[in-house]
């Protein structure tokens, strides 16, 4: 059997060592690798939840706007529905911005 050219060795960039079989790659990256992954997962979870809330407000505002127009309830109801839609859009934009936070400042 020829030495080298194994499957794990082919995916390693020059200058890097292949991880031992059965070992987690995060364990070889340093002591803060798991915290960095955890922080990224928390940011992703919070961003997704806030995006859902913003989407819910946009849909709620659209339904309210449709009902206000259909019932001809006047300017106050229409303005309230439009402000709900705008608020939901702002919340969605904030969650997208929060999801793009850079966590590279963490100690390596």
C-alpha positions in Angstrom: 0.0 0.0 0.0 1.4 3.4 -1.0 2.1 6.0 1.7 0.3 9.4 1.6 -2.5 10.4 -0.6 -5.1 9.3 2.0 -8.5 10.9 1.9 -7.8 13.1 5.0 -4.5 14.2 3.7 -5.9 15.4 0.4 -8.2 17.9 2.0 -5.5 19.6 4.1 -4.1 22.9 2.9 -0.3 23.3 2.6 1.3 24.0 5.9 -1.5 22.4 7.9 -1.5 19.0 9.6 -4.3 16.6 9.2 -6.3 16.0 12.3 -6.0 12.6 13.9 -8.8 10.2 12.9 -11.7 10.5 15.3 -10.7 13.9 16.8 -12.8 16.9 16.5 -11.3 19.6 14.3 -12.4 22.3 16.8 -10.4 20.7 19.5 -7.2 21.3 17.5 -8.0 25.0 16.8 -7.4 26.4 20.3 -9.1 26.8 23.6 -11.6 29.5 22.4 -12.9 27.7 19.3 -15.9 26.2 21.0 -16.9 29.6 22.6 -16.7 31.2 19.2 -19.0 28.6 17.7 -21.4 29.0 20.6 -21.5 32.8 20.2 -22.1 32.5 16.5 -25.0 30.0 17.1 -26.5 32.3 19.7 -26.3 35.3 17.3 -27.9 33.2 14.6 -30.7 32.1 16.9 -31.5 35.6 18.2 -31.4 37.0 14.7 -33.8 34.4 13.4 -36.2 34.9 16.2 -36.2 38.7 15.8 -36.6 38.3 12.0 -39.7 36.1 12.7 -41.1 38.8 15.0 -40.6 41.5 12.3 -42.2 39.3 9.7 -45.2 38.8 11.9 -45.6 42.5 12.4 -45.4 43.1 8.7 -48.1 40.6 8.0 -50.2 41.9 10.9 -49.9 45.4 9.6 -50.9 44.3 6.1 -54.0 42.5 7.3 -54.9 45.6 9.4 -54.4 47.8 6.4 -56.6 45.6 4.3 -59.3 45.6 6.9 -59.1 49.4 7.4 -59.4 50.0 3.6 -62.2 47.6 3.2 -64.2 49.0 6.1 -63.4 52.6 5.2 -62.5 53.3 8.8 -60.6 56.5 8.2 -57.1 57.8 8.4 -56.2 56.8 11.9 -56.6 53.1 11.3 -54.8 53.3 8.0 -51.9 55.2 9.6 -51.7 52.7 12.4 -51.5 49.8 9.9 -48.8 51.6 7.8 -46.8 52.3 10.9 -47.0 48.6 12.0 -45.7 47.6 8.6 -42.9 50.1 8.7 -42.0 49.0 12.3 -41.8 45.4 11.2 -39.6 46.3 8.3 -37.2 48.2 10.7 -37.1 45.2 13.0 -36.2 42.8 10.1 -33.5 45.2 9.0 -32.1 45.3 12.6 -32.1 41.5 12.9 -30.2 41.2 9.6 -27.6 43.7 10.9 -27.4 41.9 14.2 -26.8 38.6 12.3 -23.8 40.2 10.4 -21.9 41.1 13.6 -18.2 40.4 13.4 -17.0 38.1 16.2 -13.4 38.1 15.1 -12.4 40.3 18.0 -12.6 37.3 20.3 -9.2 36.1 21.5 -7.8 33.4 19.2 
